[in-house]
Amino acid sequence: VTDLRLPPEALHPDEFNAPAIRMVPFEMGDLQANARVALESEGRHDMEWQRHFEREGVHTLTSSGREAIDLALDDIGLGPGDSVLIVTTTGGPYISACVTQTIERRGCRWSRTLGPDSRAILMIHEFGFPARLPEAERAAGLPVIEDCAYAFGTASVEGSIGRFGDYVVYSLPKAIPVSYGGVLLSPGPLRKTSRLSPEARAELPALATHHLAASSDDQARRRALFEVYRARFGAEGFQPLLEPEAGVVPHAFIVALADQPLAERMKPMLHKAGIISSVFYGGGGYFLPNHQRLSEAAVDYVVANFLAAHRQALSA
Ligand SMILES: Cc1ncc(COP(=O)(O)O)c(C=O)c1O
């Protein structure tokens, strides 16, 4: 039983009237608010945003997280025939196509195990939950790219997230209300420059500075919403698949759901209700939005729809 009492018409609106509950915080109104922030910054050359990535080295703004990965692969010198070892938090088969397609577009291959053609390691901190590099892979001495696309703000118990890799990648829309942008941290100046447009280059430092200044509140909000999800789901017998240890900023709530065909039947029902979410393929879960702009009512709506879809999928 959730706290929001909704008539079935409100819980299952016509798809043309459904809300948009997305994985990321950006809303249309931000375009105007962001334009104002950029204007008021008066084009000052602003390096302040770099402060939020506590680390030595070169900080580069990119058009996306994908471009940041591509620039890192380029800088390491990966080309056709080379392979990237991918290590994730859960070790499950799920890897965002954003990542694999970026690797494949360079003519490179990727693998989940170390091989003679492995030239780099890409570590993905899935939805903010820290991945760890096993000793055998670490001993290979390959350059490491940490993919923190969904992990802005997370620190591990060892405090190493975003500090450990030779390169670190972020995707800004997953952290703050902007609709494009990425960050690449590198040990030195990059061989190639970002294809970020001159207009974006002029505004993005101001937007990043402005929004990242609120990041500790945003992170507290994500942790609090995770607990709202936990309470609502717990009352119905569902548990989170991954537990946020100290320092973790969860960028999704993954519900443990072992029955994958069932989860696959639920996905279109949740999408029809305007809830962007997906099966955590091969990992025994279903991931749901958890960002700072969500209200508790949104979480109630998501949970109520999840439960309804679960019932319907079971009886289908
Ligand atoms: C793990 C991971 N890395 C990188 C990216 C790419 O980020 P962007 O959408 O900014 O290109 C994504 C996108 O979903 C992702 O999930």
PDBQT file of the ligand as one rigid body, heavy atoms in Angstrom, charges set to zero:
ROOT
HETATM    1  C1  LIG A 401      27.542   3.471 -18.006  1.00  0.00    +0.000 C 
HETATM    2  C2  LIG A 401      27.383   4.541 -19.034  1.00  0.00    +0.000 A 
HETATM    3  N1  LIG A 401      28.482   5.136 -19.540  1.00  0.00    +0.000 NA
HETATM    4  C3  LIG A 401      28.390   6.114 -20.464  1.00  0.00    +0.000 A 
HETATM    5  C4  LIG A 401      27.169   6.554 -20.934  1.00  0.00    +0.000 A 
HETATM    6  C5  LIG A 401      27.119   7.626 -21.973  1.00  0.00    +0.000 C 
HETATM    7  O1  LIG A 401      26.753   8.872 -21.465  1.00  0.00    +0.000 OA
HETATM    8  P1  LIG A 401      26.092   9.954 -22.432  1.00  0.00    +0.000 P 
HETATM    9  O2  LIG A 401      24.635   9.629 -22.531  1.00  0.00    +0.000 OA
HETATM   10  O3  LIG A 401      26.357  11.276 -21.774  1.00  0.00    +0.000 OA
HETATM   11  O4  LIG A 401      26.786   9.846 -23.735  1.00  0.00    +0.000 OA
HETATM   12  C6  LIG A 401      26.005   5.956 -20.446  1.00  0.00    +0.000 A 
HETATM   13  C7  LIG A 401      24.688   6.383 -20.943  1.00  0.00    +0.000 C 
HETATM   14  O5  LIG A 401      23.655   5.916 -20.558  1.00  0.00    +0.000 OA
HETATM   15  C8  LIG A 401      26.120   4.936 -19.473  1.00  0.00    +0.000 A 
HETATM   16  O6  LIG A 401      25.025   4.317 -18.980  1.00  0.00    +0.000 OA
ENDROOT
TORSDOF 0
